[in-house]
């Protein structure tokens, strides 16, 4: 590869950026361009970085065509959230208030939040989108199973000790 510095001092800048970089892939991008400027062959760069020929060529040519900024991570695509801003705050307030009598459940689950989003926020979202939104709002799906209000803990203990002797042997 015959790559030259696009601007005076790029080699020094690339090496400094690679030294400070914490992300391994980003660091290897800087180093691939720096090694190419130093006249290393593609195979030598591959071995030095333990990367594929495609990786080395892609990022060296990106530097050649666009400079150091072409080596930086670019925002990746993806769908935009359907529940944002005031709607997200309304959903948060609704969830913090807990289930209503009209919900017919003692704990709100993903499908209940989906129904709430459709009925109250007028937004039709998938169950995956509901879980993604809940995670973004700071809620966790990992929580202990709720106890029913009519649960009798004393009767459970009595059952464990007297009615089920084989269960306690384990």
C-alpha positions, 0 to 999 in steps of 0.5 A: 500500500502506498499511503502518504500523510494527508496532512503534515503530522498525521503519523504523530497524531495517529500514534497519539490517538492510538495510545489514548484510545480505550476501544480496541477496534478504534485503536486498531483503525488508527494503528493500521493507518499509521503502519501504512504511512510507515510503509508496512505491507498489508500482511505485516499490518495484519500480523501486527494487529491480528486483523483480517486483510479486509479490515486493514485495507478498509481502514487504510483506504478510509484514511487515504480518502478521508483523513483521520476523521474517516477513521472515527466511529460513525453513528449506526442506524436503528429505529427511533423510539416511538415513546419519547419526551412527554409521552415517556414521562406520562408512561413513567408516572403511570407505571410508578402509580402502579396498576389500577383497578381497571387493569385487572392485575396485581402487577403490570407486565409487558403486555399490560404496558403495551395495552396502556401505550395503545389506549392511553398514549395512542401509540401501537408498539411491539412487545420488544419495543415496550421492553426497550422503552422500559429499559431506557426509562430505568425499569428492570424486568428482573424483579422478585415475584410479587406476593399476593395480598391474600397469601397466608405465610403461616399456612405455607409453613405448616404445610412444609413442616407437617404435610410434606415430610419428603420435601424437607428431606431434600 
